[in-house]
C-alpha cells in the first residue's frame, strides 16, 4: 500500500473539449519524452542505489500503470468485475488492486471478479486486501471522517444524538486543508466542551465500511485517534447525551463503527 502524505479535493468539472485537447497533448508528450526519461531513470536508479534503486523506480512505474489502468478500464471493470452497488473502479489516485480489495470486503465482486481476486491471492496472499489504499483522494464514493477514541475502564465514549436510536463516536469531517489534530480538537471542544491534548495524540487506524443511509457502494472512511484531554466533559442536551458503551452495544452503531468495536475488542481494550 502506498501511503500518501496529503489528501486532495474532488476534481472540479472541466470543459470536455479541454479534456480532449489535454488528452492528445499528453499522448504526444508520452510518446516523445517517456522513453528518454525511462532510460535515464533506469541508469539513475542503478548508479545511485544499485538493484535496490532500480527496483524502487520500476515499482513506482508499475503502480502508476496500475492507476492508469484503473481509469482507462473503469467502465469495463465496473461491468465485468462488480455487482450493482459495488465500489466503482475509476479513481485516478487508486490502483485496480485497491478497488478490487474494497469490493472484496463489501462482498460485491461478480464471479469473474472473484476469480481474478483468487488468482491474485494465489500469486500473492491477500493481495487485493493488502492493496487497499486508505490515502487516496476523496471522491463521491468515499466520505472522509475523523473519530476520537476514548476508553475508560473498558468502556468506549460515544454520543446518542437526540431522537436517534444509533450511537455515534465523537468526531468530525476530514478537512484536506487542515491537520487531523486541529480539526478533531476544534470539533470536540464544540461538542463536549473539553480540550484534547495535542501532544498526546496517538494514531489508532483507518476503518472503512458501507455508509449508512447512502446508496450501495458509497463508503465511510474513518481515521481514528486516541488522545487525553483537560476540562469537564458536557454536552448540550439539545444535541443528545454522552454514553459509555461495551462491546455488546456494537449492534447499535453504524457499520464502520462496528469494525472499530471489533478492533478494540481484539486488542483487549473493550469488553
Secondary structure, 3 states (H helix, E strand, C coil): CCCCCCCCCCCCCCCHHHHHHHHHHHHHHHHHHHHHHHHHHHHHHHHHHCHHHHHHHHHHHHHHHHHHHHHHCHHHHHHHCECCCCCCCCCCCCCHHHHHHHHHHHCCECHHHHHHHHHHHHHCCCHHHHHCCCCCCCECCEEEEEEEECEECCEEEEEEECCCCCEECCEEECCCCCCHHHHHHHHHHHHHCCEECHHHCEEEEEEEEECCCCCCCCEEEEEEEECCEECCCCCCCCCEEEEEECHHHHHHECHHHHHHHHHHHHCCCCC
